[in-house]
Amino acid sequence: MKNVAVIGAGTMGNGIAHTFAQSGFKVQLIDISEASLQRGMATITKNLDRMVAKEKISEADKQATLDNITTFTDMTAGVEYAGLVVEAATENIDLKLNIFKQLDEACGEDTILATNTSSISITQIAAVTSRPEMVIGMHFMNPVPIMKLVEIIRGYNTSDAVTNTIMELSKTLGKTPTEVNDYPGFVANRILMPMLNESIETLYNGVAGVEEIDTVMKLGMAHPMGPLQLADFIGLDVCLSILNVMYDGFKNPKYAPCPLLVNMVRAGKLGVKSGEGFYDYSESRKAEQVAKQFLK
């Protein structure tokens, strides 16, 4: 399994492609948008340059990593020789189901189909294919080249052989794979998202301001960044999508998204990627300035 196809050149997709390529795999990075592929490759190059500057890798390592990546706008051509496909498209169930239907038809019968979904049922995704035993979740953390954890989620029909293969493969990437079962949000987001949502509720109810909430969690709970800053970093639209998946899956009101989060997403205030969320990122991508609407 030396050929790996990655579907989607966005934040997670280019990070996954970078990680596999740096570990010596031949990577086919696939996106329907040529512009997205160019942005993805630019991000990979910039991140490799940063690693060279910090003397974590050599210039030769950087070039070898880039040489291992080939880009495609045609999915069928991109997955032709892949032993593993990792889907990292937008967290939208209809989109993912459509992609997996296409992958099932385009890929060889021995190809393992993985999804980087952070909340959607692996069993549901696998059900649209003729190979549910070959479908598995590989939930990488952002930023992928740095974060060690990979949640390995086996669907109802995922085989032991496929699970073991992906567990061992993750280790060759320098990651720590952790096997979990297929329930909405898995482990990471089932615990994280209610905390972020409760932080937004705390702001919404006027208990404290943005900086105060983040300071309490950073200094009192030893979190590396505050929950509101983290929500901005993840993307408020992504947080809302994950909460909705869990709310639909469990029918438990504790997963219902805060009205403030819903309104911010409707207003296009999505966090770092839109330039404003709980913080203002118009001048810096660091959470240094609270957004105007939350200033006291």
Secondary structure, 3 states (H helix, E strand, C coil): CCEEEEECCCHHHHHHHHHHHHCCCEEEEECCCHHHHHHHHHHHHHHHHHHHHCCCCCHHHHHHHHHCEEEECCHHHHCCCCCEEEECCCCCHHHHHHHHHHHHHHCCCCCEEEECCCCCCHHHHHCCCCCHHHEEEEEECCCCCCCCEEEEEECCCCCHHHHHHHHHHHHHCCCEEEEEECCCCCCHHHHHHHHHHHHHHHHHCCCCCHHHHHHHHHHHHCCCCCHHHHHHHHCHHHHHHHHHHHHHHHCCHHHCCCHHHHHHHHCCCCEHHHCECCEECCCCCCCCCECHHHCC
